[in-house]
Amino acid sequence: MEREKFGVCKDGSGAYLYTISGHSITAKLTDFGAALVSLFVKDKNGSALDVVMGYDTLAQYEADTAYLGVTAGRCANRIAKGVFKLGGKEYRLDCNDGPNHLHGGFCGFGKKLWKAEQTDESSVKFTLLSPDGDQGYPGNLIACVVYAIKGDSLEISYRGMADGKTVFNLTNHSYFNLAGQGGGDILGHELTINADSVTAIDETLCPTGELMPVAGTPFDFRKAKKIGKDIGSDHIQMKYGKGYDHNFALNHTGGADAEVFCEESGIIMRVYTDSPGMQFYSGNFLNGGITLKGGRKASYRGGLCLETQFFPDAVNHPSFKSPVIEAGECYGYFTRFEFGTK
């Protein structure tokens, strides 16, 4: 595994860029935000194509508001009004997304410098100590994220343990474009998601608690269809999200939980996870104001996110699987992105 200096953080700490590789995949990662910066996979012609959005400099990651490739936490996605209760005590968090808390707050895990451990040429481990009270969360938490290339896959494993009851819900927030970073929009990508329902949202993008069946709606991806097919629908849920920005309740019935195919490159990506949900975000707020690697501009809907996680605002919905871990409990989950061509 290669390591190179990536820059100096605002607090004077040094950040590094790490390269891990296998026989068909190469990934570049940074300890700032435990972020995936680049992911090179082979297209149908055998050429290496970078399929995730990222930045050239540390300063861009420090200023980033789109969460490009970072590890989002301590709680990924939204918590309504930035409030939850544990053990009868109320905790108040940053409201950094309108009236709600998003991806850990103003200085969530995507803005932290993680400790990196060089394991071998195909994997790297990032560890972070999040102290009691960090962004309003209770308990001292040790979080660990391991990126590993295994065959034709990039696997991300998450582990967490705290000295008190707390919320632990991490995800990777990479924006994928299987035509290559900066290769136009993703509306022509074909998407399949093995889910019969989504968590319906209100106008602030927080779940109402209802599981809405996908049948007969723009959210039915049980059979492959192009992302752009129904994205202009006048369905109220699509209006709330300004496109797709919804959590799918995964069926976990075997096989891939999601699949994306780009005809242009021939690349197919299959996603496997043991997390209960997957947030599909169609890059509705991307625009030309974001400068990506190589000076390319991020186009509107130029990347898609498939964020595997607990359901949004699950800490406030007893009917959702709980993201809460007990004191001393070591809890973990994984996501695997498998690549091929057709």
N, C-alpha and C positions, 0 to 999 in steps of 0.2 A: 504494500500500500504506500502510495506517495503522499507527502505532506508538503504544502508550501504556504508561505505567509500570505494572508488574505487582506490584512489591514490592521489598524489600531482602533479599538472601540473608543467611544467618547470618554469612557472612564479610564482610558490608558491601557486597558488589557489588550493583548494581542489575539487576533482571531486567525484561524487557519483554514485552508482548503484541503480536503482529503479526496484522493482518487482510489476507488476500489474497482476491481474488474473480474470478469469471468471470461469464458471462451467466446461469448457473443454479446455481452453487455458491459458497459463501463458507466460508472456513476461518479459524479463529483458532489461532495457534501461540505458544508461548513459547520463548525462548532457554534457559530452564532445562529441561534434559533434552531439548532439541530436540523438544518434545512437541506433539502435536496436541490442542488443548484443546476445540475445537468444530468440527463439520462440518455446515453447513446445506445440505440438498438439497431439491428439490421433491417433494412427495408427489403422489398421483393427483388431488388437488383443487387442485394448484398452490400449496399452502402450503409455506413453508420449515420443515423439520423438522431439529432437531439430532440426528444419528444416532450420535454417539460420546459416551462417558462422559468427564467431566472435572471439574475443581475450579474454584471461584471465586477461590481465593487461592494465592499462592506458598507460604505456610506449609503448606498442605495437600499441595502437590507435594513439599515438603521432607520431610514426614512419611509420605508415601505408601509402602505396601508392596505394592500391587497393580499397579504399573507402568502406571497409566492413561495411555495415549497416548504414552508416552515412546519415545525411541530407545534400545533395549537394546543394550549392547555393553560391552567390546570384543568379547566373544563372547556372542551371544544364546543362550538356552536353557541346558542343563545340560552340565557337564563332570564326569564321574564322579570322586568323591573329591577334586575340585579339583586334579588332577595331570595333567600331560602332559609329553611330551618333544619337544624340537626340537634337531636337531644333536647328539644324544647327551647333552644337558643336561636335567635334570629341573626343571620349574617348578611351584611350589606356589601355589595361589590361595586366596582366601577360600572357606570352606565355609559359605555363607549360606542353604542350602536342605537342612537335615538333613545328610547326609554329603557332599553335592555342592555344586558351584559353580553359581550361576544368574545369568544376565543381567549378567555382569561383576563381580559381587561386591557387597559392602556399599555401595561408593561407585562403582558403574558409571556408564556414560555417561548414564543417566537421572537421575543426581544431580549432573551437571556443568553449569556455566554455559557455554554455547556462544557463540561470536562470531557475530553475525547480520549479514548483508549485505543491504541493501535493493536488490533487483534491479529489479523493476517491480511493478505493482499485482496481478499474478497469480502471483508467485513470491517465495520467500525462501530464502536459502542460510545454513546453519549450519555453522560450522567449529570443530573442537576439536583441540587438541594434547594427546595423551595421552603423557606422558613414559615413558621406559624404567623399568620396575619398577612402573608404575601398576597397582595391585591384583594385582601379581605377574607381569604380562605383560612379555615382553621387547620391546625396541625402542621408539624414539621414533616414534609414529604420528600422522599427520595424517589426521583423518577429516572428511568433508564430506557433508552431507545437504541435498538441495534438494527443497523442496516446491513443486510447480507445478500450477496449475489449467489444464487444457487441454480446452476444450470442456466435456463433461459428466463429466470425469474429474479426480481428484486423483492426480498421479503423484509418487512419492517415489524419488529417485535417490541412491545411496550410492557414495562413492568413498573409497579409502584408500591411503596410501603410507607406508612406514616405512623407517628406515635400517638395519633388521636383520630377519631372518626372524621373523615373528610370526603370531598368529591375528587374522583380521579377518572378523567375522561379525555384521553389524548387522541389526536388524529394527525395525519399528514395532509397538508393543504396544497399539494402540487396541482398545477394547471397543465393538463395534457393536451397536446395537439399532435396526432399521429401522422400528420403531414409535415411535422417539424415545427419547432418554435418559430413564431412569426409567419407561419405558412397560411395566413388567412383565417377565416372563421371555422368553427367546428360543426356548422349546421348540416354538412353533408356526411358527417360521421354516423355510422349505424350503431345504435346502442340497444343492448338487452339488459334488463334488470330483473332478477328472479324475486319479484315482490308482488303480492296481491293487494297491498294497501300502502298509503302514505299517511304521515301525520299531518292532518289539515292544519293550516296556519291562519292567524288573524292578519290584520293589515300591518302589524309591526313585525311579521314573519315569525312569531312565536306560536308553538302548537296550542291548539284549543283543547287538546285531550282526545279528540275524535280520530279514529283510524278510518280514513276514507278509502273505500274500494277503488282500485284503479280502472276496473272494467268500465268501458264506455266513456272514459275521460282521456285527456291528453297525456295522462301519467301512465298509461298502459304500455310498458316496455317489455311485457312478458314474451313477446316476439320481436325480433329485431326490426327497428324502424329508424329512419333518419331523424336526427335531433331536430332539424328544422321543420319537420312535417307539421307538427301541431304547436310550435312555439308561439305562433301568433294568435292562438285561440283566445276567445273572449271569456273563457272559464274564469270564474272569480278567483280561484286559486292561482291561476297564471297571472292575473292582473296584480294580485298581492305581491307575487315574487318578481314581477317584471320579466317573466320567463320562468325557467326551472330553478328553484332554490328551495328544494323540499327534501325531507327525509323519507326514505323508502324503508318499510318494515320488511326486512329480508326473510325469505322463506326457509333458507338453509335446507333445501331438499336434496342436496347432492349436486356435484358439478360446480361450475363457476357461479358466483353471486351476481356478477355483471360481466359484460363483454362489450368491447368497443372495436369497430373495424373501420379503417380508412381505405377506401378503394384506390385513392391516388398513390399511396405508398405501399399498399398491400399489407400493412402492419395490423395485426390483431392483438388486442390486450385483454386478457382475462383476469378478473379480480376475485380473490378468495379471502374470506375473513371469518372470524368467529364472533365479531361484534354484531349486535342486534340490528343496527341501522346503517344506512348509507345515504349521506347527503349528496344529491346530484345538483350541482350548481353549474349553470351554462354560461358563466362569465358575463352576466348581464351588466356589470358595472365596469368592465374593462374598456379602455379607450386609448386613443393615440397619445395620451399624456404620459403613458408609462414606457420608458425606454428599457428594452431588454438587452440580453447579451448580444454583443456585436453591433450595438446601436440600432437594432431593429425595434420598431414600434409595436406595442400590443394593440391588436385590432379589436374592435367590438366583438364580443363572443369569440375571441381568439383562442380560448382554452376552456376545458371542462374539468371540473373537480368531482371526484368520487371519494368523499370523505367518510371512511368507515368509523363508526362511533356508537355510543349510546344515543338514544333519541334526544333531540334538543329539549331543554328544560325538564329533563327526566327527574331531576331532584325535586321538582314541584308536582309531579304527577305519579301518584302511587300505582297506577295501572301500567306504567312504563317500567321496564327493567331498570333497577336502581344503579346509578354510577357511584354510590357511596361505598367506601371501604372502611373496615373497622381498624382500630388501633392494632398494630402488629401484623395485620393481614398483608400478605404479598399477593398482589393480583396482577394478572397479565392477559394480553390478547395479541393478535397478529393480523397483518394484512399482507397478501402476496400478489404482486403484479407479474403475470406471466405473459411473455411475448412470443409471437410467431408471425408467419406470413401466409397469405393465401392468394 
